[in-house]
Amino acid sequence: MATETNTKLASARQIHAAMNLHAAGEQECAITLAAAAEGMLVEPDEPAFRQKVKDFAATLPEAEGSQKPNDFINWLKHGTYNGKKCDTATIDDIEAPVAIWRAITKFYAVYKAVTPDMEKWQQTMKQKLSAEKAAQANVINSADKAPAAKP
């Protein structure tokens, strides 16, 4: 039995699987599948989120460790970092959502639509990030309002 498919269907399935794997805590697989989906799509006429990530990364000061947008993707595919074999990595919690977001925004740029599951995932991530941002602001505001220590 053979499976007939196309770029739109295959990339959508990869993105859906990446979203599910991210939810299950399997970040390596989520990143790899999201990157595969993004990579198989044609380059859109207008820049997608990936370009914004690359532009942002270019503004960062030099530091030790991963800073380039594809460092983890390349390590997961090839086991290398900066062209050298590397056996271990520490993947920040944001890496999988960024890879998935990149794939979804490129999918949208190419097809001018996303699936309901992609839209739901994006809304959930926006709400989660907004809640985290508000919680951080509350912590900062609470620290600013704390009474000064008396000698």
N, C-alpha and C positions, 0 to 999 in steps of 0.2 A: 504494500500500500504506500502511496506517495502523498505528500502534502503539497498542495498548490498554495502559494502565498505570494505576497508582494511586499514592497518596502513599507508601505503604510501599515499594513496588517502586522508584519513582523516587528516593526519598531514599536507599534502600540502594545503588542504583547510583551515585548521586552520591558517597556516602561511599566506596564501593569505588574509584571513579575518583580521588577525592582522595587516598586512601592510596597508590595506584599513582603518582600524580603527585608526591607528596611523596617517595617512594622514588627517583623519577627526577630529583629536584632542581628540579622546576618548582613552586616555592612559591606563586607568584601564583595559578596555576590550582588548586592544592590548596586554598588558603584560600578562593577564590571558590566552588568546588564544595561544600566542607564547609559554608560559610555558607548556600548555597542549600538544601542538605539540611536543615540546622537550621531555617532560616526557613520551610520548607514544612510542617513538623510542627506539630501543634496544641500549645498550651502544656499541659504535664502538670500534674497536681494538685500534685505535690511539686516543690520546686525541683531543677533539674538543675545540672550543673557550671557552666553559663553564669552562673547567679545567684551562685555562689561566686566566679567570676572578677570579676563586677561588684562584689561586696562587697569583695573584696580591692583592686581598683583604686581604690575610693572611699577606702581608708585610706592611699593613697600621698600623700606630700607633693607639692605642685605643683612641676613641673619642666618644662623645655622639651622638646618632642617628644611623641610619641604615648604616652598612658597609658590611654586609654579602651579597653575591650575590643573595640569595633567600629571603631576608627580605621583599621586596615589594610583591613578588609572594606569600609568606606565608600570609602576611597581607590581600592581596586581596582574597585569598582562605578561610582564617579562621578568619580574623578580630583580629589577635593577633600579638604582637611584643614581642619577648623574652619570649614567653609563657604566656603573659598577654593580656587580652582584651584591645584593643586600638581603639578608635572611629574615630580618624583622622590621616591623614598622608600627608606629602608634598612630591610629587613625582617629582624628577628632570627630566628635559626634556630628558636626556640621557637614562633613565631607559627603556622606550619602545623600542628604537632602539637596545639597548644591548640585551634585551630579544628576539627580532626578529632575530638579528644576531646570537645569540646562537642557536635558533631553525633552522635557515637556515644552519649553519655550521654543526650541528649534522645531519640534513637531508642529506647534501652532504657526510658526513663521512659514513653514512649508505648506501646510494644509489649510491654514486659516480656520482651524477648529481643533478642539481637543475632545477626548471622550468624557463621558460623565464621571468616570472614575478618576481621570486626571484632574478634572475640575474640582472634584470633592477633595482630592489629596492637596491641591493647591490651597483651597480654602482652609482646610485643617491646619496646614503649615503656617499660613498667614495668621490664623487665630493663635496658634501656639507661640509664634514669634512675638506677636503683640502682647500676649500675656507675660512672656518672659521679660520683655522690655519694660512693661508696667511694673513687674515685680522688682526689677533692678532699680527702677526710678524710685520706688517706695523705699527700698533699702537705703539708697543714697539720700533721699529726703529725710528719712528717719535719723540717719547719722548726722545730718546737718542741724536737726532740731534737738538733738540730745543735749541735755544740760551740761554745762562745763563742769569739770571736776573741781571740787573745792580743795584748796591745800590744807 
